Structure formats: structure tokens, C-alpha cells
Amino acid sequence: VVYLDSAGRVPLDLSTAPHVLIAGTTGSGKSECVRLLFTRLLQQRPDATFCVIDPKKIDYIAFRPACEVYGDDFTGAWYALQYATAIMNRRYEIMQEQGLRAWSPLFLVWDELASLLDTEAKKHLLPVLNNLLRLGRAAGVHCILATQNPLSSDGIISSQTKANCPTRIAFRVAQAVNSRVIIDRNGAEQLRGRGDGILLRSDGTLERF
């Protein structure tokens, strides 16, 4: 459980939120939220495996020693996705052979999602990511994804992506249409920035923090 507010009144139970999608403009608190989640996971799940994709190359340097895979370009992102996929596929084989269903978690953390997914890269990376989102939960593979502008993430924040990430966090966005992309309704465009956010839980309820 990670508390999104300093008062400890807005918990996020990652066992019921297998994947989390986060959006917000520069200065909204998006990357700080991702780092908060990362820090708490490191503290609470020392058995976990972490794969990080950090296109800005600096935001997660401090976490690099804790990462099994750390990538900051297309090649690194491809390797991180393939590494997570290989583990997921192997776990499915074990489930079929032995019926084992308890796994140490693997977290794929990808900030600035859209920055590596230009037209050419998207056709290679996005299908692998969507496959992880679709099948990862049963194999203990969890994705934390963040993007600056969900509307400009052309084809990335698709209905398929949203269906597999029912838990979403919106920080301040530029326009109401961006808010509707991430939390299915207006509101995030009116947030104050600097950590003012809205949590959409998997059951459809909203909480501001």
C-alpha cells in the first residue's frame, strides 16, 4: 500500500491496481509521484525486480543500482520490455506445468512514455508493452506508466491501454480533453499543479489528493 497524500488518507493498494497510468504536465507532480511509488515499493518489497525506462536520463539515476534493467533510449526500452516479457512467458510455462501462482513481483516503470514512441519506434515497442499490460498481472508483472500529455500521445493511450490500466492518476493537464483521456471526465485541467491530483480507482471511484 502506498499513501498518495502526506496525511495517509488516500491509500493505493497495488495488489488491486496491477498497472497504473499517470499523466500530467511539467511541474504537475507526475514524476515525483512515480518516484514516490518507486521508493515505497523498494522499501516494502525488497524481493521485487525493477526495470526502468528513463528517457530524460536523470530522474531515476539514484534508483539505478536497484534496477535489474535500466534503459534511457530505444535500445534500452526494447531490452527492458523483452526482459519483462521473457520472465512473464517463463512464469506462464511454470503455471501450466506446476500450477504455481505466487510470484515475486516485477515492476516495469516507464516515465515520459510518449517520448520514445515516435512513429517508427511505436510499431516495435507498443505491441510488446500492450502484451505485458494484457497478460502481466497473472504472472506478477506490473507496469507503472507516466506521460506528460495523454492527448498528444498519438495512439499510445488507446482504449486497450486504458482497459488494462483501470487505475489512473491525473495531475494538472492543459485542457479538459486531456483530462477525459486519462480519467474519463473533466476535472484535471482545473487542478493547481505541484502534486494536486485525482486518483481514479479500478472500481471507477475518484479521490482528490
C-alpha positions, 0 to 999 in steps of 0.5 A, a space after each residue: 500500500 502506498 499513501 498518495 497524500 502526506 496525511 495517509 488518507 488516500 491509500 493505493 493498494 497495488 495488489 488491486 491496481 496491477 498497472 497504473 497510468 499517470 499523466 500530467 504536465 511539467 511541474 504537475 507532480 507526475 514524476 515525483 509521484 512515480 518516484 514516490 511509488 518507486 521508493 515505497 515499493 523498494 522499501 516494502 518489497 525488497 524481493 521485487 525486480 525493477 526495470 526502468 525506462 528513463 528517457 530524460 536520463 536523470 530522474 531515476 539515476 539514484 534508483 539505478 543500482 536497484 534496477 535489474 534493467 535500466 534503459 534511457 533510449 530505444 535500445 534500452 526500452 526494447 531490452 527492458 520490455 523483452 526482459 519483462 516479457 521473457 520472465 512473464 512467458 517463463 512464469 506462464 510455462 511454470 503455471 501450466 506445468 506446476 500450477 504455481 501462482 505466487 510470484 515475486 513481483 516485477 515492476 516495469 516503470 516507464 516515465 515520459 512514455 510518449 517520448 520514445 514512441 515516435 512513429 517508427 519506434 511505436 510499431 516495435 515497442 507498443 505491441 510488446 508493452 500492450 502484451 505485458 499490460 494484457 497478460 502481466 498481472 497473472 504472472 506478477 508483472 506490473 507496469 507503472 506508466 507516466 506521460 506528460 500529455 495523454 492527448 498528444 500521445 498519438 495512439 499510445 493511450 488507446 482504449 486497450 491501454 486504458 482497459 488494462 490500466 483501470 487505475 489512473 492518476 491525473 495531475 494538472 493537464 492543459 485542457 479538459 480533453 486531456 483530462 477525459 483521456 486519462 480519467 474519463 471526465 473533466 476535472 484535471 485541467 482545473 487542478 493547481 499543479 505541484 502534486 494536486 491530483 485525482 486518483 481514479 480507482 479500478 472500481 471507477 471511484 475518484 479521490 482528490 489528493 
